[in-house]
């Protein structure tokens, strides 16, 4: 059952509202803003305030820097699915390498603050 009732003339037929949040094609379903505005009125409710998306918190570059660093260094962690914990030398190497990446993360943080 479709949780959002479409009012005639509000949404073009080429952009139907689907009932499932995600589909096999991998695209998230986005409810048209016109439906979000019309449905409360159709149910007899009054909208007293509207708020659109706010600015993101600006961690895109930091995240982009952390992911490859972590992927490259994860071999030194004692993970449950590994047959044996890493050697002491491997764990030490991971710690040293991660500490050496701190300037990269600081630069990424500054870039995030500059562009956001």
Residue, then its C-alpha position, 0 to 999 in steps of 0.5 A: x500500500x502506498x503511504x502517500x496519496x497522490x493528488x491529481x495534477x500535483x505530480x506528473x505521471x512520469x515521476x510516480x511515488x513508490x511505496x518501497x524506500x529502496x528498489x533493486x535498481x539502487x535508487x532511493x525513492x524521494x517523495x516530491x515536495x509538492x506531495x509533502x506540501x499537499x498531503x497535510x492539507x488534504x488530511x485537514x492539517x495545518x502546516x505551521x512551519x517548513x524547514x528544508x535541508x540545512x548545510x552539511x557539517x563539512x567533513x567530506x574531505x576528512x572522510x575521504x582522507x580517513x577511509x584510504x588511510x584506514x584501509x591501508x593500515x587495517x592489517x595491524x588490528x586484532x580483528x575477530x575474523x583473523x586467524x591470529x592477532x598481528x605481530x607486535x612489529x605489525x601493530x607498532x608499524x600501524x601505530x607509527x603510520x597512523x600517527x604519520x598521517x595526522x598532518x594529512x588529516x589536519x590539512x583535510x580538516x582545514x580544507x573542509x573548514x575553508x569550503x564549508 
